[in-house]
Amino acid sequence: MDPKIDRRRFLRWSGAATVSAAARSHLNSATSVAEISPANLPRWRGFNLLEKFTAQRNAPFREWDFKTMAEWGFDFARLPLSYQCWAEGDPARWRRLDERVLREVDQSVEFGRRHGVHININFHRAPGYCVNPPAEPLDLWSDEEALEAFAFHWTHFAERYQGIPNREVSFDLLNEPARIDENTYVRVVRRLVEAIREVDSERLIIADGLRWGRDPVHGLAGLNLGQSTRGYDPMRLSHHRASWIQGSDAWPEPTWPLDAPGEGRWDRERLRREHIEPWRELERKGVGVHVGEWGAFNRTPHPVALAWMEDWLTLWREVGWGWALWNFRGSFGLLDSGRADVAYESLGEHQLDRRMLELLRRY
């Protein structure tokens, strides 16, 4: 028997009746599952889980995360994955897949089903592109070998989860294309969508916006995709003293609203004008919008981070968009974030930022 069929049967039927009451209640308040489509995305709310964010990390996902999210009323987990977790970075070995690691991704889908958490599978590092260093050996945007290898990986995921309903699993093609020409990006996305739909014509697919997810891509509007935006602006607040952002250690301590040198004043209305309204125009073309990443690094003063987060949350609730905080556990999250100015609450082996949790639960 085809092993893919065995996996799908396992994923579809095991644990199907164990969704927690809290998760079920929250899901019932979202868009009806019958209405899920690229033009009508539910207001899924949750977190990014980073177990396979890099090949160096490459750990199994933790059921505790999904269970706890659901108990708190959240229903969405975005999984930013590096293909190097299950394949080598050498182009000659890009198509050799490690089934042991891929079964750990399967397990996350089962955890999601068990606890009523939607799983959004995303390539953070793909053959030929990653927003983070080191650079890939070939270039996705110009090299057909890289593009076809990436299409091969998406074909495999489409086969792997064929038949799993969209209320449980969606695909987010590629994390944060940077300053890529729109026509080039559309060409690449079109090829990936074609690869997926040759196997699973009904799979819900989402594409990130351009310029690191900030800008809507009107050239994709006819492909029957949702699109994913970001909530990191202004960077002087969200990435204050982030070691991977050059010069951030010299930025003055942020406030909210923020008067940024050379950028002018940032407040809720500017966020609405520059980062909500352009995406509303895309929505009017029948494209659903979700916020795939957002949050503030742990060096941003906590009261400032919370005030800024509340303005973003208010705006997204007004327009009906869901969101996924980066991250659940870690320096942007509400668990184990390592902030110096938070009175944490012990939660088993974790340290909980109760004020952030309560803020998120209100929206």
C-alpha positions in Angstrom: 0.0 0.0 0.0 1.2 3.5 -0.8 2.8 4.9 2.5 1.4 8.3 1.7 -2.1 6.9 2.0 -1.2 5.2 5.3 0.0 8.6 6.7 -3.1 10.4 5.5 -5.4 7.9 7.0 -3.5 8.1 10.3 -3.7 11.9 10.2 -7.3 12.0 9.3 -8.7 9.6 11.8 -6.5 9.4 14.9 -7.4 11.7 17.7 -10.3 13.3 15.7 -12.6 13.5 18.8 -10.2 15.1 21.2 -10.5 18.8 20.4 -10.7 20.7 23.7 -13.8 22.5 24.7 -11.9 25.8 24.7 -10.6 25.3 21.2 -14.0 24.2 19.9 -15.7 27.3 21.4 -13.1 29.6 19.8 -13.3 27.9 16.4 -17.1 28.3 16.5 -16.6 32.0 16.8 -14.5 32.1 13.6 -15.5 31.9 10.0 -17.5 28.8 9.3 -15.3 26.0 8.0 -17.7 25.7 5.0 -16.8 29.3 4.0 -13.0 28.9 4.1 -11.5 30.1 0.8 -8.6 32.2 -0.4 -11.0 35.1 -0.6 -12.5 34.5 2.8 -9.8 33.5 5.3 -10.9 32.9 8.9 -9.7 35.2 11.6 -7.2 32.6 12.7 -5.1 33.8 15.7 -2.0 32.1 17.1 1.7 31.8 16.9 4.8 30.7 14.9 6.4 27.6 16.2 10.1 27.4 15.4 11.2 23.7 15.9 12.2 23.4 12.2 13.0 27.0 11.6 16.7 26.1 10.9 18.5 22.8 10.3 20.6 23.4 13.4 17.4 23.4 15.6 15.4 20.7 13.8 13.5 19.4 16.8 10.2 17.6 17.0 7.2 19.8 17.6 5.7 19.8 21.1 2.2 18.7 21.7 2.1 20.9 24.9 2.3 24.0 22.6 -0.8 23.1 20.7 -2.7 22.0 23.8 -1.9 25.2 25.6 -2.7 27.5 22.7 -6.1 25.8 22.4 -6.8 26.1 26.1 -6.1 29.8 25.9 -8.4 30.2 22.9 -6.0 30.3 20.0 -6.5 28.3 16.8 -3.5 28.8 14.5 0.1 27.7 14.3 2.4 28.8 11.5 5.3 26.5 10.9 8.2 28.3 9.3 10.3 25.4 8.0 13.8 25.0 6.5 14.0 22.4 3.8 17.5 21.6 5.1 15.8 19.8 8.0 14.9 17.0 5.7 17.2 17.5 2.7 20.8 18.5 2.2 21.7 22.0 1.1 23.8 20.7 -1.8 21.8 21.1 -5.0 22.8 17.6 -6.0 20.9 16.3 -3.0 18.0 18.6 -2.8 15.5 15.9 -3.8 16.7 13.3 -1.3 14.1 13.5 1.5 14.5 12.3 5.1 11.3 10.5 5.9 12.1 10.5 9.7 12.0 14.3 9.8 9.0 14.6 7.6 7.1 12.3 10.0 7.7 15.0 12.7 5.9 17.5 10.5 3.1 15.0 10.1 3.0 14.8 13.9 2.4 18.6 14.1 -0.6 18.2 11.8 -2.0 15.5 14.2 -1.4 17.7 17.2 -3.3 20.5 15.5 -6.2 18.2 14.7 -6.2 16.9 18.2 -6.4 20.3 19.8 -8.3 22.3 17.2 -5.3 24.3 15.9 -5.0 25.0 12.2 -1.6 24.2 10.8 -0.1 26.6 8.2 3.0 25.0 6.6 5.5 27.6 5.4 9.0 27.3 3.7 11.2 29.8 5.6 14.2 28.4 3.7 13.6 27.0 0.3 15.9 25.6 -2.4 17.4 28.9 -3.8 16.1 31.4 -1.2 16.0 32.4 2.4 15.6 35.9 3.8 18.2 35.1 6.4 21.9 34.2 5.8 23.6 32.1 4.7 22.7 32.5 1.0 21.6 29.5 -0.9 24.0 28.0 -3.5 21.6 28.7 -6.4 19.2 31.6 -6.9 15.4 30.8 -6.9 14.6 33.9 -8.9 16.9 33.2 -11.8 17.9 29.5 -11.7 15.4 26.9 -13.1 17.1 24.1 -11.2 16.3 25.8 -7.9 12.7 26.6 -8.9 12.1 23.0 -10.0 13.6 21.6 -6.8 11.3 23.9 -4.8 8.3 22.8 -6.9 9.4 19.2 -6.2 9.2 19.8 -2.4 5.8 21.4 -2.6 4.6 18.6 -4.8 5.7 16.2 -2.0 3.9 18.2 0.7 0.7 18.3 -1.5 0.8 14.5 -1.9 1.6 14.1 1.8 -1.5 16.0 2.9 -3.9 15.4 0.1 -7.3 14.9 1.5 -6.7 16.7 4.8 -9.3 19.5 4.9 -8.4 23.2 4.5 -9.8 23.9 8.0 -6.9 21.8 9.3 -4.0 22.5 6.9 -2.9 25.3 4.6 0.2 26.1 2.7 2.2 29.4 2.9 4.5 29.2 -0.1 7.7 31.2 0.8 8.6 33.4 3.7 9.3 37.1 3.0 10.5 37.7 -0.5 12.6 40.8 -0.3 13.1 43.4 -3.0 12.1 41.0 -5.8 10.7 42.3 -9.1 7.0 41.6 -9.0 6.9 39.9 -12.4 9.7 37.6 -11.2 7.9 36.8 -8.0 4.6 36.1 -9.9 6.4 33.7 -12.2 7.9 31.7 -9.3 4.6 31.6 -7.4 2.7 30.5 -10.5 5.0 27.5 -10.9 4.7 26.5 -7.2 0.9 26.8 -7.3 0.8 24.7 -10.4 2.9 22.0 -8.7 0.6 21.9 -5.7 -2.7 22.0 -7.7 -1.6 19.2 -10.0 -1.9 17.0 -6.9 -4.4 18.8 -4.8 -6.6 21.3 -6.7 -8.5 22.4 -3.5 -5.6 23.1 -1.2 -5.7 26.5 0.5 -2.6 28.4 -0.5 -1.2 31.7 0.8 1.6 33.8 -0.6 3.6 36.4 1.4 3.6 40.0 0.2 6.7 41.5 -1.3 9.3 43.7 0.5 9.6 41.2 3.4 5.8 40.7 3.4 4.8 44.3 3.7 3.5 45.0 0.2 0.4 43.4 -1.4 1.0 41.7 -4.7 -1.8 42.6 -7.1 -0.2 40.5 -9.8 -1.2 37.4 -7.9 -4.8 38.4 -7.5 -6.0 36.1 -10.3 -4.4 32.9 -8.9 -7.0 32.2 -6.2 -4.6 32.6 -3.3 -4.7 34.3 0.0 -1.9 36.7 0.9 0.1 37.2 4.1 1.2 40.5 5.5 3.4 41.6 8.5 3.1 43.7 11.6 6.7 44.8 12.4 6.5 48.4 11.6 8.1 50.6 12.8 11.2 48.5 13.0 12.8 51.0 15.4 10.3 49.8 17.9 9.8 46.1 17.0 13.5 45.3 16.5 15.1 47.6 19.1 18.6 46.3 19.8 18.0 43.1 17.8 21.5 41.7 17.1 20.7 40.7 13.5 19.6 44.3 12.6 22.6 46.4 11.8 22.7 49.7 13.8 19.7 48.8 16.0 21.9 49.0 19.1 22.3 52.7 18.4 18.6 53.5 18.1 17.1 55.5 21.0 14.8 53.7 23.3 11.4 53.6 21.6 8.1 55.1 22.8 4.6 54.6 21.4 3.6 56.6 19.5 7.1 57.0 18.1 8.9 60.0 16.6 11.6 58.4 14.5 14.5 60.4 13.1 14.1 60.6 9.3 10.8 58.7 9.4 8.4 61.1 11.1 5.7 60.2 13.6 4.4 56.6 13.9 1.0 56.1 15.5 -2.1 54.0 15.0 -3.4 56.1 12.1 -0.1 55.9 10.3 -0.3 52.1 10.6 -3.8 52.1 9.3 -2.8 54.4 6.3 0.4 52.6 5.3 -0.2 49.0 6.3 -3.9 48.4 6.4 -5.4 50.5 3.5 -3.1 49.1 0.7 -4.1 45.6 1.7 -7.8 46.5 1.8 -7.5 47.5 -1.8 -6.2 43.9 -2.5 -9.2 42.5 -0.5 -11.5 44.3 -2.8 -10.1 42.1 -5.6 -11.2 39.0 -3.8 -8.0 38.2 -1.9 -8.1 37.2 1.8 -5.5 38.6 4.1 -3.8 37.2 7.2 -0.9 38.5 9.2 1.7 35.8 9.2 4.2 37.4 11.5 4.4 40.3 14.0 5.7 41.2 17.4 8.3 43.1 19.4 11.8 41.9 20.4 12.5 41.6 24.1 14.6 44.7 24.3 11.7 46.9 23.5 10.3 48.3 26.9 7.4 46.1 27.9 4.8 48.9 28.3 5.8 50.3 24.9 5.5 46.9 23.3 2.1 46.3 24.7 0.7 49.7 23.7 2.0 49.2 20.2 0.6 45.7 20.0 -2.8 46.8 21.1 -3.0 49.3 18.3 -2.1 46.6 15.8 -4.6 44.2 17.3 -7.3 46.9 17.2 -6.7 47.6 13.5 -6.7 43.9 12.6 -9.9 43.3 14.5 -11.6 46.2 12.7 -10.8 44.7 9.3 -11.3 41.0 10.4 -7.8 39.7 9.9 -6.2 37.0 11.8 -2.6 36.9 13.0 0.3 34.8 14.2 2.8 36.2 16.7 6.4 35.6 16.2 6.8 33.5 18.4 5.1 31.4 21.1 8.2 30.6 23.2 11.1 32.9 22.7 12.2 36.5 22.5 9.1 37.9 20.8 6.6 35.6 22.5 4.6 35.4 25.7 6.5 32.4 27.1 10.2 32.4 28.0 10.8 35.8 26.3 13.7 36.9 28.6 12.5 40.4 29.1 14.2 42.3 32.0 11.2 44.4 32.8 8.5 41.7 33.2 7.3 40.0 36.4 6.9 36.5 34.9 4.5 33.9 36.2 5.8 30.4 36.5 3.9 27.9 34.3 5.6 24.5 34.8 9.0 24.8 33.2 8.1 28.0 31.4 7.9 31.7 32.4 4.6 33.3 31.3 4.1 37.0 30.4 0.6 37.2 31.8 -0.1 40.8 30.6 0.8 39.9 27.0 -1.4 36.8 27.2 -4.4 38.7 28.4 -3.9 41.4 25.8 -3.8 38.8 23.0 -6.8 37.0 24.3 -8.9 40.2 24.2 -8.4 40.4 20.4 
